Amino acid sequence: MALVYAPVEHVTDVHGRWCVEMNKLAFITVSSSTFDTETYWPFATSTGTGLHTHPNSTLLPRISFIAALCAEAMNYSLSFGCCRTTIIYRPVPGFHFMSQNQAITEIAEKYKPLWALDSVGALLEWDMETYMPLGSSSQRGFALAQTQLIKQDRMVQLAELAQKAEKSCGLNEYEKGFVRVLRHDLDYYLKLPPKLMEDILRTGTEGTVVWREARKKSDFSMFQPYLEKMINLKRQEAEKLGYEGHPYNALLDRYEEGLTISDVDRIFSPLAPALKGILDKVLSARKFPSTHPLEEMSYEQAAMKRVNESVLRLLQMPEKTFRMDVSTHPFTTSMSIEDVRITTRYEGKDFKASLYSTVHESGHAIYDLQVDPSLDYTPLSRATSLGVHESQSRFWENFIGRSREFINLVCPTLKANLPFVAPYSENEIYRYVNSVKPSLIRVDADELTYNFHIMLRYELEKKLIGGEIEVSEAPSMWKDLMEKYLGVRPQNDAEGILQDVHWSGGMIGYFATYSLGNIIAGMINNHIRKDLDLKTTVAKGDFRKVKDWLKEKIHRHGAIYSPKELQTKLFGEQYNPQGLINYLQEKYLG
């Protein structure tokens, strides 16, 4: 048993069971299987009329204390003639977890302005990719750099308190996570000189604008000076942060805490040959097409927008805390759990590109929207890593979105808005969205070939940061690696080294997290099927069950656990590619 209280208006339909009203709070009966000894319980006091929240809510994760409160709650409910009561915790809006540790409590209060700076920075970056005038890049770069410098100044002021918190004994899971994430962030701000940080941010902002033009003109020479400067800056960053073994490890760790080239090499070693074996068989059998007539069909943007909006409703994306816009490169931005935004793209043909950009980014947004509200304004109110974040988008895009059951759901909407789809059966549309073809563009790659694109970028980044190759050699090496992995060769820079925005913004070390996402999604697929009949659930469009499972197992924890800790708790292992391999074998060869 555990404790729950929530506003009455929020619980009237919970499991259709009874609730006991006490002013504006309520106790609710639910399944005892939800009890979790690692959940953190707000302090409550007993009154003559029942349990009421204390105005100074603090963390008291003591089972004996919780048991006493639950016993009183049960006695109270028995007075209403209820013979069986099982109660779980549910946060009351406006209540936020706090620690009994004095240092952590003080840090938490001082961290709130830093959280606000992150929110402002996210909004500026979202605007830069959506509505900012092209001529504003220099001043926007200055503004973003200044917000980061202000944050750096504020962060380093927490160093002494952080050391004090780290020396504390008896910290609970929440407090340990709080200290761990704070230290990870602090190391970055303490070790990087302000000038280096400013140079990285300004170069990234200006480089992104130049990259857009270079990509349009397919001219790497326009972008090369910016990439050379960025690679040099990121080498300096790695040296300042410190590393064991390879300087690239310092950059991998920024996006996936604790990740090293040893981890990635261990993952890619069995994954590459397994994928190659499946790909060769699929291409030989031709069960799935390499091309499809629907890829050449043009659509009106307004019509495709209606399709995407219908999909958002199907996925039950909230109207008041979520929105969708358009950008060159689809992305998700979270200002807070009450303001999450995605973008999609409209290229005028091959509608699946726009459709799955929308589903993919919605998967990211679902994660951000389902972090426990009680973690707001703390270092923990975020996803634990980019790899885990990517697992959510990949799970929704591929394991759900490209399933037969999902296609059957969206077919009526497709045919109602895109007349050229009408002659095609559900099975033919399923084959179209699951076509398999070695291609040049990562964002258009299918499930079987996508990870080869990441292996290419990982290998290039490792060599660039390690000083094994120069930036001037990168375009030709890109072409050679593409031919090695997928047997196709780019004919120009736009379909080669200029296709991604990441390097222009300094996101070196990011690409590996895409493959981590695919791998963790495969692990999730194995485990969620133990609790849900996933095919039936998707066929019914009952996505609340899927979202609730992901929330309970992953989303609500925010960054309390490191990515490796979270996987160990949920799966009993870390970054195992076998689940992904089994899924692809069953789907494409079964």
GUVEXBA-656486 format. One record per residue (C-alpha): x, y, z; residue in three letters; chain. Coordinates in steps of 0.1 Angstrom, whole numbers. Layout:
      x      y      z  res  chain
      X      Y      Z  Ala      A
...
! end
This chain:
      x      y      z  res  chain
      0      0      0  Met      A
     10     36     -6  Ala      A
     -6     70     -3  Leu      A
    -25     91    -29  Val      A
    -42    124    -29  Tyr      A
    -54    144    -58  Ala      A
    -80    170    -67  Pro      A
   -114    154    -68  Val      A
   -122    167   -103  Glu      A
    -92    147   -116  His      A
   -101    114   -101  Val      A
   -138    109   -107  Thr      A
   -131     84   -135  Asp      A
   -101     66   -121  Val      A
   -108     29   -126  His      A
   -145     37   -121  Gly      A
   -141     31    -84  Arg      A
   -150     51    -53  Trp      A
   -132     80    -38  Cys      A
   -135     96     -4  Val      A
   -137    134     -5  Glu      A
   -119    156     20  Met      A
   -122    192     12  Asn      A
   -104    194    -22  Lys      A
    -85    161    -19  Leu      A
    -94    125    -24  Ala      A
    -83     90    -17  Phe      A
    -87     65    -45  Ile      A
    -87     27    -46  Thr      A
    -65     12    -73  Val      A
    -44    -19    -79  Ser      A
    -18    -27    -53  Ser      A
      6    -38    -80  Ser      A
     15     -1    -86  Thr      A
     32      2    -52  Phe      A
     68     12    -56  Asp      A
     91     15    -26  Thr      A
    113     40    -45  Glu      A
     85     66    -50  Thr      A
     89     97    -29  Tyr      A
     61    106     -6  Trp      A
     51    142      3  Pro      A
     47    148     41  Phe      A
     11    147     53  Ala      A
     -4    152     88  Thr      A
    -33    137    105  Ser      A
    -63    157    115  Thr      A
    -96    148    132  Gly      A
   -112    146     98  Thr      A
    -86    126     79  Gly      A
    -53    132     61  Leu      A
    -44    166     48  His      A
    -12    177     30  Thr      A
     12    197     51  His      A
     20    232     37  Pro      A
     57    224     38  Asn      A
     58    193     17  Ser      A
     91    173     21  Thr      A
    105    140     11  Leu      A
    100    113     37  Leu      A
    106     80     19  Pro      A
    102     58     50  Arg      A
     80     28     45  Ile      A
     71     27     82  Ser      A
     59     63     80  Phe      A
     39     56     48  Ile      A
     24     25     64  Ala      A
     12     45     94  Ala      A
     -4     70     70  Leu      A
    -20     43     49  Cys      A
    -33     26     81  Ala      A
    -50     59     91  Glu      A
    -63     63     55  Ala      A
    -78     28     57  Met      A
    -94     34     91  Asn      A
   -109     66     77  Tyr      A
   -123     48     46  Ser      A
   -137     20     68  Leu      A
   -159     46     85  Ser      A
   -176     50     51  Phe      A
   -183     12     49  Gly      A
   -154      4     25  Cys      A
   -140    -30     33  Cys      A
   -109    -30     10  Arg      A
    -87      0      4  Thr      A
    -54      1    -16  Thr      A
    -40     36    -21  Ile      A
    -12     49    -43  Ile      A
      5     83    -46  Tyr      A
     -6    108    -72  Arg      A
      9    143    -72  Pro      A
    -13    172    -64  Val      A
     -8    201    -89  Pro      A
     14    228    -73  Gly      A
     33    204    -50  Phe      A
     69    197    -57  His      A
     93    172    -42  Phe      A
    118    186    -18  Met      A
    146    171      2  Ser      A
    153    168     38  Gln      A
    190    173     30  Asn      A
    197    210     37  Gln      A
    223    214     10  Ala      A
    200    198    -17  Ile      A
    171    219     -5  Thr      A
    192    251     -9  Glu      A
    205    240    -43  Ile      A
    170    232    -55  Ala      A
    158    267    -47  Glu      A
    188    283    -64  Lys      A
    184    261    -94  Tyr      A
    150    275   -104  Lys      A
    165    305   -123  Pro      A
    188    281   -141  Leu      A
    158    260   -152  Trp      A
    142    292   -164  Ala      A
    173    301   -185  Leu      A
    171    266   -201  Asp      A
    135    272   -209  Ser      A
    143    306   -225  Val      A
    172    292   -244  Gly      A
    150    264   -258  Ala      A
    124    289   -269  Leu      A
    151    310   -287  Leu      A
    165    279   -304  Glu      A
    130    268   -315  Trp      A
    123    302   -330  Asp      A
    157    301   -348  Met      A
    146    270   -366  Glu      A
    110    281   -373  Thr      A
    103    318   -376  Tyr      A
    135    338   -371  Met      A
    145    360   -400  Pro      A
    176    348   -418  Leu      A
    195    380   -411  Gly      A
    191    376   -374  Ser      A
    216    348   -369  Ser      A
    245    369   -355  Ser      A
    225    386   -328  Gln      A
    206    354   -320  Arg      A
    239    337   -316  Gly      A
    250    364   -292  Phe      A
    218    362   -272  Ala      A
    221    324   -269  Leu      A
    257    326   -259  Ala      A
    249    352   -232  Gln      A
    221    330   -217  Thr      A
    246    302   -214  Gln      A
    273    324   -199  Leu      A
    248    336   -173  Ile      A
    239    300   -166  Lys      A
    276    291   -163  Gln      A
    281    319   -138  Asp      A
    251    308   -117  Arg      A
    260    271   -119  Met      A
    296    275   -107  Val      A
    282    293    -76  Gln      A
    266    260    -67  Leu      A
    299    241    -66  Ala      A
    305    244    -29  Glu      A
    269    233    -20  Leu      A
    272    204    -45  Ala      A
    303    191    -28  Gln      A
    285    193      6  Lys      A
    256    174     -8  Ala      A
    279    147    -23  Glu      A
    294    141     11  Lys      A
    260    135     26  Ser      A
    251    100     39  Cys      A
    217     82     36  Gly      A
    206    100      4  Leu      A
    175     84    -12  Asn      A
    172     77    -49  Glu      A
    158    111    -58  Tyr      A
    186    129    -39  Glu      A
    213    106    -54  Lys      A
    199    114    -89  Gly      A
    197    151    -81  Phe      A
    234    152    -70  Val      A
    245    130   -100  Arg      A
    229    152   -126  Val      A
    240    184   -110  Leu      A
    276    171   -109  Arg      A
    275    161   -145  His      A
    263    196   -155  Asp      A
    286    213   -131  Leu      A
    317    196   -145  Asp      A
    309    211   -179  Tyr      A
    305    246   -166  Tyr      A
    334    244   -142  Leu      A
    358    230   -167  Lys      A
    349    249   -199  Leu      A
    363    285   -200  Pro      A
    335    311   -207  Pro      A
    353    322   -239  Lys      A
    354    286   -253  Leu      A
    317    282   -245  Met      A
    308    314   -262  Glu      A
    329    306   -293  Asp      A
    311    272   -296  Ile      A
    277    287   -293  Leu      A
    283    316   -317  Arg      A
    301    294   -342  Thr      A
    272    270   -341  Gly      A
    245    296   -346  Thr      A
    263    313   -375  Glu      A
    274    279   -390  Gly      A
    238    267   -390  Thr      A
    227    295   -412  Val      A
    256    290   -436  Val      A
    249    252   -436  Trp      A
    214    258   -448  Arg      A
    227    278   -478  Glu      A
    255    254   -485  Ala      A
    231    225   -485  Arg      A
    208    243   -510  Lys      A
    237    249   -533  Lys      A
    254    215   -526  Ser      A
    286    234   -519  Asp      A
    307    220   -490  Phe      A
    334    247   -495  Ser      A
    309    273   -481  Met      A
    306    254   -449  Phe      A
    341    239   -446  Gln      A
    356    269   -426  Pro      A
    328    267   -400  Tyr      A
    331    230   -396  Leu      A
    369    233   -393  Glu      A
    365    258   -366  Lys      A
    338    237   -348  Met      A
    359    206   -349  Ile      A
    388    225   -334  Asn      A
    366    239   -307  Leu      A
    352    205   -298  Lys      A
    387    191   -295  Arg      A
    394    219   -270  Gln      A
    362    210   -252  Glu      A
    372    174   -249  Ala      A
    406    183   -235  Glu      A
    390    207   -209  Lys      A
    364    181   -199  Leu      A
    389    153   -196  Gly      A
    386    117   -207  Tyr      A
    400     82   -205  Glu      A
    413     66   -237  Gly      A
    399     86   -266  His      A
    389    123   -266  Pro      A
    357    114   -284  Tyr      A
    346     98   -251  Asn      A
    342    132   -235  Ala      A
    318    143   -262  Leu      A
    298    110   -263  Leu      A
    293    115   -225  Asp      A
    276    149   -231  Arg      A
    247    133   -249  Tyr      A
    246     98   -233  Glu      A
    260     99   -197  Glu      A
    287     72   -193  Gly      A
    288     62   -230  Leu      A
    323     54   -244  Thr      A
    336     42   -278  Ile      A
    340      8   -261  Ser      A
    302      7   -256  Asp      A
    294     18   -291  Val      A
    319     -6   -307  Asp      A
    305    -35   -286  Arg      A
    270    -26   -299  Ile      A
    279    -22   -336  Phe      A
    301    -53   -337  Ser      A
    272    -78   -337  Pro      A
    246    -53   -351  Leu      A
    263    -46   -384  Ala      A
    267    -82   -397  Pro      A
    232    -91   -385  Ala      A
    216    -62   -403  Leu      A
    236    -69   -434  Lys      A
    224   -105   -434  Gly      A
    188    -95   -430  Ile      A
    191    -67   -457  Leu      A
    206    -91   -483  Asp      A
    178   -116   -478  Lys      A
    151    -90   -480  Val      A
    165    -75   -512  Leu      A
    168   -109   -527  Ser      A
    133   -121   -517  Ala      A
    116    -88   -528  Arg      A
     89    -93   -502  Lys      A
     91    -56   -495  Phe      A
     96    -32   -524  Pro      A
    127    -11   -529  Ser      A
    105     15   -547  Thr      A
     68     22   -548  His      A
     46     44   -570  Pro      A
     34     63   -540  Leu      A
     69     77   -535  Glu      A
     64     99   -566  Glu      A
     29    111   -559  Met      A
     26    148   -551  Ser      A
      4    162   -524  Tyr      A
     -8    196   -513  Glu      A
      7    208   -480  Gln      A
    -28    217   -466  Ala      A
    -40    182   -473  Ala      A
    -10    165   -456  Met      A
    -13    189   -427  Lys      A
    -48    176   -421  Arg      A
    -35    140   -421  Val      A
     -8    149   -396  Asn      A
    -33    167   -374  Glu      A
    -55    137   -375  Ser      A
    -26    115   -364  Val      A
    -19    138   -335  Leu      A
    -55    134   -324  Arg      A
    -52     96   -328  Leu      A
    -21     97   -305  Leu      A
    -40    118   -280  Gln      A
    -15    147   -281  Met      A
    -27    174   -257  Pro      A
    -41    206   -273  Glu      A
    -32    230   -245  Lys      A
      5    220   -239  Thr      A
     16    209   -273  Phe      A
     19    223   -308  Arg      A
     33    214   -342  Met      A
     51    237   -367  Asp      A
     72    233   -398  Val      A
    110    233   -402  Ser      A
    137    221   -426  Thr      A
    148    195   -402  His      A
    121    181   -379  Pro      A
    128    184   -342  Phe      A
    112    185   -307  Thr      A
    117    213   -281  Thr      A
    106    212   -245  Ser      A
    103    245   -227  Met      A
     86    227   -198  Ser      A
     62    198   -193  Ile      A
     35    223   -201  Glu      A
     50    236   -233  Asp      A
     64    209   -257  Val      A
     67    217   -294  Arg      A
     75    196   -325  Ile      A
     81    204   -361  Thr      A
     75    183   -392  Thr      A
     83    188   -429  Arg      A
     64    190   -462  Tyr      A
     84    182   -493  Glu      A
     54    179   -516  Gly      A
     58    142   -525  Lys      A
     63    108   -508  Asp      A
     39    115   -480  Phe      A
     54     89   -456  Lys      A
     83    112   -450  Ala      A
     60    139   -435  Ser      A
     38    113   -418  Leu      A
     66     96   -399  Tyr      A
     84    128   -391  Ser      A
     52    137   -372  Thr      A
     49    103   -355  Val      A
     86    103   -346  His      A
     86    138   -331  Glu      A
     54    130   -312  Ser      A
     72    101   -296  Gly      A
     98    126   -283  His      A
     71    149   -271  Ala      A
     52    122   -252  Ile      A
     83    116   -231  Tyr      A
     87    153   -223  Asp      A
     50    157   -215  Leu      A
     50    127   -191  Gln      A
     79    135   -168  Val      A
     66    137   -132  Asp      A
     54    172   -125  Pro      A
     69    171    -91  Ser      A
    104    172   -107  Leu      A
     96    206   -123  Asp      A
    123    233   -119  Tyr      A
    150    208   -108  Thr      A
    178    192   -128  Pro      A
    157    160   -129  Leu      A
    129    175   -150  Ser      A
    143    161   -182  Arg      A
    149    129   -201  Ala      A
    178    108   -187  Thr      A
    196    109   -220  Ser      A
    193    114   -257  Leu      A
    195     76   -264  Gly      A
    166     69   -241  Val      A
    148     99   -256  His      A
    154     86   -291  Glu      A
    141     51   -281  Ser      A
    107     67   -275  Gln      A
    105     83   -309  Ser      A
    117     52   -326  Arg      A
     93     30   -307  Phe      A
     63     51   -318  Trp      A
     76     56   -354  Glu      A
     86     21   -362  Asn      A
     73     -5   -338  Phe      A
     39     11   -336  Ile      A
     36     35   -366  Gly      A
     48     11   -393  Arg      A
     28    -18   -380  Ser      A
     -1    -33   -400  Arg      A
    -25    -23   -371  Glu      A
    -15     13   -372  Phe      A
    -17     15   -410  Ile      A
    -53      1   -408  Asn      A
    -61     29   -384  Leu      A
    -48     57   -405  Val      A
    -59     44   -439  Cys      A
    -94     61   -438  Pro      A
    -77     95   -431  Thr      A
    -51     90   -458  Leu      A
    -77     82   -484  Lys      A
   -100    110   -473  Ala      A
    -73    137   -477  Asn      A
    -49    122   -503  Leu      A
    -71    111   -533  Pro      A
    -42     93   -550  Phe      A
    -40     68   -521  Val      A
    -76     56   -527  Ala      A
    -68     29   -552  Pro      A
    -43     12   -529  Tyr      A
    -52    -15   -503  Ser      A
    -42    -14   -467  Glu      A
    -16    -41   -474  Asn      A
     -1    -21   -503  Glu      A
      2     10   -481  Ile      A
     18    -12   -454  Tyr      A
     44    -23   -480  Arg      A
     49     13   -491  Tyr      A
     57     26   -457  Val      A
     80     -4   -451  Asn      A
     99     -3   -484  Ser      A
    136    -13   -481  Val      A
    162      3   -501  Lys      A
    198     14   -494  Pro      A
    196     51   -497  Ser      A
    218     82   -494  Leu      A
    197    102   -470  Ile      A
    196     93   -433  Arg      A
    162    108   -424  Val      A
    146     89   -453  Asp      A
    163     56   -444  Ala      A
    142     25   -436  Asp      A
    145      4   -404  Glu      A
    170    -20   -419  Leu      A
    194      5   -433  Thr      A
    192     34   -409  Tyr      A
    218     22   -384  Asn      A
    244     20   -412  Phe      A
    240     57   -416  His      A
    249     62   -379  Ile      A
    279     38   -382  Met      A
    292     60   -409  Leu      A
    288     93   -389  Arg      A
    302     77   -358  Tyr      A
    333     65   -376  Glu      A
    339    100   -392  Leu      A
    334    119   -359  Glu      A
    358     96   -341  Lys      A
    385    102   -367  Lys      A
    379    139   -369  Leu      A
    380    144   -331  Ile      A
    410    120   -328  Gly      A
    429    140   -355  Gly      A
    431    110   -378  Glu      A
    417    129   -407  Ile      A
    412    166   -417  Glu      A
    379    182   -424  Val      A
    389    186   -461  Ser      A
    391    148   -463  Glu      A
    356    142   -448  Ala      A
    335    146   -480  Pro      A
    354    119   -498  Ser      A
    356     96   -468  Met      A
    318    100   -464  Trp      A
    313     88   -499  Lys      A
    337     58   -494  Asp      A
    320     48   -462  Leu      A
    285     51   -478  Met      A
    296     27   -505  Glu      A
    312      4   -480  Lys      A
    281      1   -458  Tyr      A
    252      4   -483  Leu      A
    267      1   -518  Gly      A
    256     35   -529  Val      A
    277     66   -535  Arg      A
    266    103   -532  Pro      A
    270    123   -564  Gln      A
    271    157   -546  Asn      A
    275    172   -511  Asp      A
    238    178   -505  Ala      A
    231    141   -506  Glu      A
    264    134   -487  Gly      A
    281    153   -460  Ile      A
    258    184   -460  Leu      A
    225    165   -453  Gln      A
    225    169   -415  Asp      A
    223    200   -394  Val      A
    241    185   -364  His      A
    277    194   -371  Trp      A
    269    230   -379  Ser      A
    255    234   -344  Gly      A
    284    216   -327  Gly      A
    265    184   -319  Met      A
    295    161   -322  Ile      A
    288    128   -304  Gly      A
    251    131   -309  Tyr      A
    246    106   -338  Phe      A
    254     75   -318  Ala      A
    224     81   -297  Thr      A
    201     75   -327  Tyr      A
    213     39   -329  Ser      A
    211     36   -291  Leu      A
    175     47   -295  Gly      A
    167     19   -319  Asn      A
    184     -6   -297  Ile      A
    165      5   -265  Ile      A
    133      6   -285  Ala      A
    139    -31   -293  Gly      A
    144    -38   -256  Met      A
    112    -19   -248  Ile      A
     93    -39   -275  Asn      A
    103    -72   -258  Asn      A
     92    -61   -223  His      A
     60    -42   -231  Ile      A
     46    -73   -248  Arg      A
     48    -91   -214  Lys      A
     22    -67   -200  Asp      A
      2    -56   -231  Leu      A
    -12    -73   -262  Asp      A
      4    -47   -283  Leu      A
    -11    -56   -316  Lys      A
    -46    -56   -302  Thr      A
    -40    -24   -283  Thr      A
    -27     -6   -314  Val      A
    -55    -20   -336  Ala      A
    -81     -5   -312  Lys      A
    -62     29   -311  Gly      A
    -59     25   -273  Asp      A
    -27     44   -271  Phe      A
    -34     56   -235  Arg      A
    -24     21   -224  Lys      A
      9     24   -242  Val      A
     16     59   -229  Lys      A
      8     48   -194  Asp      A
     32     19   -196  Trp      A
     60     41   -209  Leu      A
     52     67   -183  Lys      A
     53     43   -154  Glu      A
     85     25   -165  Lys      A
    105     54   -181  Ile      A
     90     89   -184  His      A
     80     97   -149  Arg      A
    115     92   -135  His      A
    129    121   -155  Gly      A
    167    120   -150  Ala      A
    166    103   -115  Ile      A
    185     73   -129  Tyr      A
    214     74   -154  Ser      A
    206     58   -188  Pro      A
    226     26   -178  Lys      A
    209     25   -144  Glu      A
    174     29   -159  Leu      A
    181      1   -184  Gln      A
    194    -22   -157  Thr      A
    163    -16   -135  Lys      A
    139    -21   -164  Leu      A
    156    -47   -185  Phe      A
    183    -62   -164  Gly      A
    209    -54   -191  Glu      A
    222    -24   -211  Gln      A
    222    -16   -248  Tyr      A
    215    -52   -260  Asn      A
    209    -51   -298  Pro      A
    194    -86   -299  Gln      A
    158    -73   -293  Gly      A
    161    -51   -324  Leu      A
    176    -78   -344  Ile      A
    149   -103   -335  Asn      A
    121    -77   -343  Tyr      A
    136    -70   -377  Leu      A
    140   -107   -385  Gln      A
    105   -115   -375  Glu      A
     90    -86   -394  Lys      A
    110    -88   -426  Tyr      A
    118   -125   -429  Leu      A
     90   -141   -409  Gly      A
! end
